[in-house]
Amino acid sequence: METKDGFLVINKDKGCTSHDCVKKIRKLLNTKKVGHTGTLDPEVKGTLPIAIGNATRFIQYLPQGKTYLGQIKLGIRTSTDDIHGKIINQKDWPKISNEQLDQYLNNFRGIIKQIPPKVSSVHVNGERAYKKFFNNESFELTPREVKIDYLELMNWDQIKGIIEIKIKCSAGTYIRAIARDLGTVLNSEGCLLTLKRISACGFHEKNSIKISDIEKSINNPTNFIIPTISALNHIPTLVLNKEEEINFWQTGRTIKVNINYLNKSNTFDYKKPIKVIDKRKTLLGIGFLNEQQTNINPKLVLNAK
């Protein structure tokens, strides 16, 4: 069986690590070139895009936004900032209306700074924070800037102290940190109760599959693979029509372009990547325009000579 290049959108179950999913896909497709587009914590379920073959080279060019549905439990602070950690403090939560709570959520809209949870995968002196945490080492993490594009209050259960939110955010955002910090803002405590990722890197839950679906389709499991080019619809397109241009491209040489023939996106920026295809709509790679916008320089070349 020849493995296609492209992306599998896995609907990950709780209790399974992102690396577990990668290992299973490698075995099912009998290929080593497999990678995920960003870790999804074991206790978080939902959308986990996985790159197959040459698609692994395009992960950095995917949209970086992610969308989650989450529940925050007020009144409890834990060592991990989620419900699975050791409880380190408890405190009553305030009696407030939906409107008042939504006003407090303004503290977490737009560009904000947050300190990652101690069980995060950020590096501390060359080692992952969670490894230091589980080794009972003492350390501090510095605040990081993240962007919250959208934060909606879905439900507020005053009796149980449970807040349901929908949030769209930049890569590197920790919803557990928001849960913890929202508790502080409300003069209480907070931790993440449940979390589900419904979209990531341009892929959506509605197009996701379970690994068991691939196992059931053992005769042709590659049917679920989304072509790499389909994941790059947000990137402007340049079509190379001449064989000479394609030869230049495949040998890593600069190509003169007419900017008027570039299929631009709504938010075109010449400094951003451009996908290059041939007249048969075959993906050739990624390039960048020069400052004068007269030449394109190859950055990622498929089928290089």
KEVO-719965 format. One record per residue (C-alpha): x, y, z. Coordinates in steps of 0.001 Angstrom, whole numbers, padded with zeros to 6 digits, always signed. Example, Ala and Ser with C-alpha at 12.3 -4.5 7.8 and 13.67 -1.06 7.14 Angstrom:
KEVO-719965
+012300-004500+007800
+013670-001060+007140
This chain:
KEVO-719965
+000000+000000+000000
+001381+003372-001028
+000857+006020+001632
-000600+009336+000496
+000727+012668+001720
-001798+014738+003626
-003618+015118+006936
-005760+012886+009105
-008102+014745+011456
-008361+012509+014493
-011094+012865+017098
-008944+011985+020116
-010445+010314+023165
-009620+011208+026763
-006790+009212+028288
-004877+008944+025024
-001752+011039+024430
-001035+012793+021141
+002063+010614+020764
-000072+007485+021264
-002178+008582+018279
+000919+009158+016145
+002273+005695+017039
-001026+004023+016102
-001210+005876+012775
+002386+004912+011942
+001504+001275+012501
-001817+001385+010625
-000341+003147+007573
+003011+001377+007824
+004940+004635+007533
+007392+006416+009839
+006789+009937+008532
+003909+010938+010808
+003574+013925+013158
+000858+015870+014987
+000300+019604+014615
+000353+020369+018331
-000015+018393+021550
-003463+017792+022979
-003295+016895+026684
-004278+013315+027583
-007347+014517+029527
-008512+016727+026650
-010550+015201+023859
-011256+016471+020378
-009588+017573+017167
-006003+016415+016622
-004709+016951+013050
-001969+014500+012119
+000372+015006+009143
+001352+012076+006909
+004416+011917+004643
+005517+015207+003108
+002618+016977+004824
+004815+017047+007942
+006902+019705+006183
+003864+021991+005853
+002716+021997+009498
+004307+025404+010148
+002266+026926+007288
-001152+025845+008636
-003472+028356+010354
-002434+028496+014009
-005756+029299+015707
-007550+026737+017894
-011097+026628+019286
-012210+024938+022504
-015337+024261+024529
-014493+024192+028212
-015936+024067+031712
-014328+025978+034567
-015012+024969+038180
-014852+027834+040637
-013949+027451+044310
-011053+025029+043799
-007372+025528+043044
-005205+022538+042179
-001540+021800+041601
-002158+021224+037882
-004799+023955+037338
-007297+021281+036302
-009663+019025+038247
-007203+016093+038099
-004568+017767+040274
-004111+017877+044029
-006405+020422+045694
-004265+023160+047246
-006991+025679+048188
-010753+026082+048307
-012766+029271+048499
-016378+030380+048002
-017303+031933+044665
-019299+035166+044355
-022978+035479+043523
-022957+037301+040193
-025174+037569+037126
-024319+036359+033627
-023765+039971+032603
-021365+040634+035485
-019452+037417+034778
-019144+038350+031118
-017608+041657+032161
-014976+039784+034185
-014203+037697+031088
-013054+040917+029387
-009825+040428+031358
-009122+037482+029069
-010097+038897+025677
-007555+040200+023190
-003820+040018+023832
-003110+038899+027386
-000216+037550+029443
-000511+034258+031295
+001778+032022+033332
+001614+028457+031935
+000596+025636+034299
+003488+023847+035964
+002493+020658+034154
+002876+022351+030755
+005380+021327+028093
+007277+024642+028091
+011042+024383+028526
+012759+025360+031779
+016544+025272+031485
+016323+022724+028695
+013791+020462+030419
+010008+020244+030113
+008152+021916+032995
+005944+018880+033635
+009010+016667+034153
+010317+019060+036795
+006862+019157+038386
+006562+015370+038639
+010113+015228+040049
+008926+017616+042798
+011455+020255+041724
+010916+023898+042682
+010747+026317+039730
+008896+029355+038399
+007518+030051+034930
+007502+033482+033313
+004358+035061+031821
+003797+034565+028091
+001809+036695+025673
-001109+034949+023957
-004064+036135+021907
-007700+035384+022660
-009634+036082+019453
-013025+035071+020800
-014381+034227+024240
-018077+033523+024737
-019861+032750+027977
-022052+029757+027073
-023526+029020+030512
-023131+029986+034172
-024307+027571+036887
-024318+029695+040032
-025250+026762+042288
-022449+024431+041177
-019974+027214+040372
-019422+025917+036834
-018751+028245+033879
-019031+026994+030301
-017066+028904+027668
-016227+028785+023978
-012805+030182+023194
-010762+030738+020046
-007114+031435+020765
-003577+031463+019457
-001253+028485+019681
+000424+028285+023071
-002648+029404+025030
-003411+027405+028169
-007119+027214+029014
-006138+025805+032430
-004292+029063+033115
-007401+031042+032187
-009473+028894+034576
-006963+029505+037387
-006663+033239+036721
-010425+033759+036345
-010854+032298+039830
-008346+034849+041137
-010069+037752+039330
-013372+036684+040942
-011723+036662+044401
-012136+032901+044485
-010244+029962+043012
-010663+028172+039705
-009583+025107+037775
-010405+023488+034466
-013153+020876+034757
-013479+019601+031171
-012053+020634+027796
-012741+019684+024201
-010945+021053+021141
-013382+021547+018277
-010981+023007+015705
-007233+023293+015191
-004964+024502+012376
-007889+024974+009993
-009375+021506+010638
-012756+021005+012325
-014369+018403+014546
-017128+017766+011974
-014487+016390+009584
-012706+014301+012212
-012582+010523+012553
-011784+008039+015295
-008693+005871+014980
-011113+002929+015127
-012616+004174+011832
-009211+003737+010193
-008831+000293+011749
-012200-000762+010307
-011141+000461+006860
-007970-001614+006928
-008102-002402+003185
-007839+001254+002229
-007182+003417+005296
-005685+006233+003198
-009222+007158+002046
-009460+009378+005132
-006370+011432+004269
-007031+015077+003301
-004616+016263+000554
-001982+018727+001756
-003052+021370-000758
-006584+021395+000731
-005110+022460+004072
-003438+025502+002491
-006518+027309+001142
-005740+030298+003368
-002424+030903+001569
-002147+032898-001723
-001436+030781-004806
+001039+031158-007663
+000622+028950-010737
+003717+027995-012726
+002635+027246-016320
+005973+026871-018094
+008222+023802-017858
+011217+026125-017558
+009693+027769-014477
+008962+024374-012905
+012526+023273-013594
+013827+026477-011984
+011581+025827-008993
+012661+022191-008555
+016304+023199-008688
+015815+025891-006033
+016254+028937-008254
+014525+032315-008056
+011651+032836-010531
+010423+036146-011945
+006716+036685-011313
+003974+039053-012379
+002217+040023-009154
-001048+040455-011094
-001173+036713-011748
-000975+035879-008083
-004187+034505-006599
-004184+036594-003434
-006074+036070-000193
-008152+038841+001407
-005340+039743+003801
-002415+039604+001376
+001021+040343+002789
+004018+039820+000524
+006097+038782+003539
+003848+035768+004164
+004220+032338+002479
+002820+031594-000980
+001933+028118-002177
+003192+027263-005640
+001312+024858-007925
+001423+023793-011574
-001413+024075-014110
-002683+020618-013050
-003058+022024-009496
-000258+019832-008181
+001397+021294-005100
+005037+022170-005787
+005934+023841-002491
+006121+027130-000593
+007906+030317-001607
+008347+033933-000542
+008279+037117-002623
+011179+039525-002572
+010620+043049-001257
+010016+044427-004753
+007441+041667-005368
+009094+040805-008700
+010627+037429-007794
+009632+034409-005761
+012276+032490-003829
+011729+028775-003117
+011550+027901+000568
+010022+024410+000591
+010390+022418-002638
+008672+019100-003299
+010363+016752-005761
+013555+018816-005706
+016175+017934-008301
